[in-house]
Amino acid sequence: MRWPFRLSARLLPLCLLGATLVAVPWQPARAEAFTVSQRAEIIAIIRDALKQDPSILRDAVVALQADDTARSQTESRAAIAASRDALVTPADPVAGNPAGDVTIVEFFDTRCPYCRKLEPVMAQFLTQDHKVRLVYKDLPILGPASVLGTRALIAAQKQGGYEKLREAVMKLPPDTTLPMIQAAAEKLGLDWTRLARDMDDPAVQARIDANLQLAHTLAIQGTPALVVGSDIIPGAVDLSELTKIVADARHAGG
């Protein structure tokens, strides 16, 4: 086969691979690009190159993964930018500094073991950095106990007890029951009769639905998930990671 320009021995197999992929029979519009004998020659060159240097395929996979990551990050940042008004609303419970220069939006589930693992990390971080606003987004995705816990927290917010009941519920057994929540609420001095009634308020379900829709829009697939600046950080992080994430966001302008 005669080529109109010279390629390095390492680059040629990758170019041939790409050319072959666009000329195979399942894309008939391009199938005439190579004859049967030319395609056979291309395949032979690729096979020989991969035998001689298997790292060619590894490098190609790495490049594809990097491209996918970059594209995913771009899409994620666009979704965050389009959802700014929904990410932080007047109804959302807030911890830390309400006037902080950096905002962390935490999507969490009361049953999630990794959310519970993040709790002491976040608490320690907020004692060290007094310029961060932490916004909670209840995301009950792990079954009825999650929904029960979320309803109780949102109802407790009407009594100014969201954060303290949240701290208590996150320490209860994951399969939280209504009697467990009642005992915790009464111990904290909350009006249980009112709280139980407020748990059935349609506004509570509306808030849950809004959080679920927002998580879907942002392609959040599990908890915990942190939105900091223009990025989504999936999973629990340690103190050093969280410190760096916030420092980077602060440097970028919050």
C-alpha positions in Angstrom: 0.0 0.0 0.0 1.3 3.4 -0.9 0.8 6.2 1.6 0.9 9.9 0.6 3.0 10.9 3.7 5.4 9.3 6.1 4.3 8.2 9.6 6.3 6.9 12.5 6.3 3.2 13.1 4.4 3.8 16.3 1.8 6.2 15.0 1.0 4.2 11.8 -0.8 1.3 13.5 -3.1 3.7 15.3 -3.9 5.6 12.2 -4.6 2.4 10.4 -6.8 1.2 13.2 -8.9 4.4 13.0 -9.1 4.2 9.3 -10.2 0.5 9.5 -12.9 1.3 12.0 -14.5 3.9 9.7 -14.3 1.6 6.7 -15.7 -1.7 8.0 -18.9 -3.1 6.5 -21.2 -1.8 9.2 -20.6 1.7 7.8 -21.3 1.1 4.1 -20.9 4.8 3.2 -17.1 4.5 3.8 -16.6 0.8 2.9 -15.2 1.8 -0.5 -12.3 3.6 1.1 -10.2 0.4 1.0 -10.3 -2.7 -1.1 -10.5 -6.2 0.5 -6.8 -6.7 0.0 -6.0 -3.3 1.5 -8.1 -4.0 4.6 -6.3 -7.3 5.0 -3.0 -5.6 4.8 -4.1 -3.0 7.4 -5.2 -5.7 9.8 -2.0 -7.6 9.4 0.0 -4.4 10.1 -2.0 -3.7 13.2 -1.7 -7.2 14.5 2.0 -7.3 14.0 2.4 -3.9 15.7 0.4 -4.9 18.7 2.5 -8.1 19.0 5.7 -6.1 18.9 4.5 -3.3 21.2 1.3 -4.1 23.2 1.6 -0.7 24.9 0.2 0.9 21.7 -3.2 -0.5 22.7 -2.8 0.6 26.3 -1.9 4.1 25.2 -4.9 4.2 22.9 -7.2 3.1 25.8 -5.6 5.7 28.1 -6.2 8.4 25.5 -9.8 7.4 25.1 -10.4 7.4 28.8 -8.8 10.8 29.2 -11.1 12.1 26.4 -14.1 10.6 28.1 -13.1 12.1 31.5 -12.6 15.6 29.9 -16.0 15.4 28.1 -17.7 14.2 31.3 -16.2 17.0 33.3 -17.3 19.6 30.7 -20.8 18.3 30.7 -20.9 18.2 34.5 -19.7 21.8 34.8 -22.3 22.9 32.3 -25.0 21.2 34.3 -23.8 22.8 37.5 -23.8 26.2 35.9 -27.3 25.7 34.6 -28.6 24.5 38.0 -27.1 27.3 40.3 -30.5 28.5 41.4 -31.6 25.0 42.4 -28.3 24.1 44.1 -28.8 26.6 46.9 -32.3 27.7 47.8 -33.8 29.6 50.8 -35.3 26.3 51.9 -32.0 24.4 52.2 -30.6 23.8 55.7 -27.1 25.4 56.1 -24.2 24.7 58.4 -20.9 26.4 58.8 -20.8 30.1 57.8 -24.0 31.2 56.0 -21.9 34.0 54.4 -19.0 31.8 53.5 -16.8 32.6 50.5 -17.0 28.9 49.4 -20.1 26.8 49.3 -20.2 23.0 49.7 -23.4 21.4 48.6 -23.6 17.9 50.2 -26.0 15.3 48.8 -26.4 12.6 51.4 -28.6 9.7 52.6 -29.1 9.1 56.3 -28.5 5.3 55.8 -25.4 5.7 53.6 -22.3 4.3 55.4 -20.0 6.6 53.4 -22.0 9.6 54.3 -21.6 8.6 57.9 -17.9 8.2 57.3 -17.8 11.8 56.0 -19.5 13.2 59.0 -16.5 13.6 61.4 -14.3 14.7 58.5 -16.8 17.5 57.6 -17.2 18.5 61.3 -13.5 18.8 61.8 -13.1 20.7 58.6 -15.7 23.2 59.6 -13.9 23.9 62.9 -10.8 24.6 60.9 -12.2 26.7 58.1 -14.8 29.3 59.2 -15.3 30.7 55.8 -17.2 27.8 54.3 -21.0 27.5 53.9 -22.3 23.9 53.9 -25.6 23.3 52.3 -27.4 20.0 52.9 -29.4 18.2 50.2 -31.3 15.2 51.5 -31.2 12.4 49.0 -33.1 9.3 50.2 -32.1 6.7 47.7 -31.5 3.7 50.0 -35.0 2.6 50.8 -37.8 3.3 53.2 -35.6 4.0 56.2 -33.8 6.6 54.2 -37.1 8.3 53.3 -38.2 8.1 56.9 -35.1 9.8 58.2 -35.3 12.5 55.5 -38.9 13.3 56.3 -38.0 13.6 60.0 -35.1 16.0 59.3 -37.1 18.2 56.9 -40.0 18.3 59.4 -37.6 19.2 62.3 -36.3 22.1 60.3 -39.6 23.8 60.9 -38.7 23.8 64.6 -35.1 24.9 64.0 -34.0 21.4 64.8 -32.7 20.1 61.5 -29.0 20.1 62.2 -29.2 18.6 65.7 -31.6 15.9 64.7 -29.5 15.2 61.6 -26.5 14.6 63.8 -28.5 12.2 66.0 -30.1 10.3 63.1 -26.8 9.8 61.4 -25.6 8.0 64.6 -28.7 5.7 64.8 -28.6 2.2 63.3 -28.9 2.5 59.5 -32.3 0.7 59.5 -33.8 3.6 61.4 -37.3 3.2 62.8 -39.9 5.7 63.7 -39.6 4.9 67.5 -35.9 5.5 67.2 -36.4 8.9 65.6 -39.1 9.8 68.2 -36.8 9.0 71.1 -34.0 11.1 69.5 -36.3 14.0 68.8 -37.8 14.1 72.3 -34.3 13.8 73.8 -33.4 16.9 71.8 -36.4 18.8 73.1 -38.3 18.8 69.8 -42.1 18.7 69.7 -42.7 15.2 68.6 -46.5 15.6 67.9 -45.8 18.5 65.7 -42.8 16.9 64.0 -44.8 13.7 63.2 -47.6 15.8 61.7 -45.1 17.8 59.6 -43.5 14.7 58.3 -46.7 14.2 56.2 -46.7 17.7 54.9 -46.8 17.6 51.0 -44.1 20.3 51.1 -41.7 17.7 52.6 -42.2 15.3 49.6 -41.9 18.2 47.2 -38.5 19.0 48.6 -37.4 15.4 48.3 -38.6 15.3 44.7 -36.8 18.5 43.9 -33.5 17.1 45.4 -33.9 13.8 43.4 -34.5 15.7 40.2 -31.5 17.9 40.8 -29.3 14.9 41.5 -30.6 13.4 38.2 -29.8 16.6 36.3 -26.3 16.6 37.7 -25.9 12.9 36.9 -25.2 12.2 40.6 -25.4 8.4 41.0 -24.7 7.9 44.7 -24.0 9.4 48.0 -22.2 11.3 49.3 -21.7 13.7 46.5 -20.2 17.2 47.0 -20.6 20.1 44.7 -17.8 22.6 45.3 -17.4 25.4 42.9 -17.8 24.0 39.4 -17.0 20.4 40.3 -18.8 17.3 41.6 -16.8 15.2 44.0 -18.3 11.7 44.3 -17.8 9.6 47.5 -16.3 10.3 50.9 -13.1 12.3 51.1 -10.5 12.6 53.9 -9.6 15.9 55.6 -6.6 16.6 53.4 -8.6 16.0 50.2 -11.4 18.2 51.4 -9.0 21.0 52.4 -7.4 21.0 48.9 -10.8 20.9 47.1 -12.0 24.0 49.0 -8.6 25.8 48.6 -8.8 25.2 44.8 -12.4 26.4 44.7 -11.5 29.5 46.8 -8.6 30.2 44.4 -11.0 29.9 41.5 -13.4 32.3 43.0 -15.8 30.1 45.1 
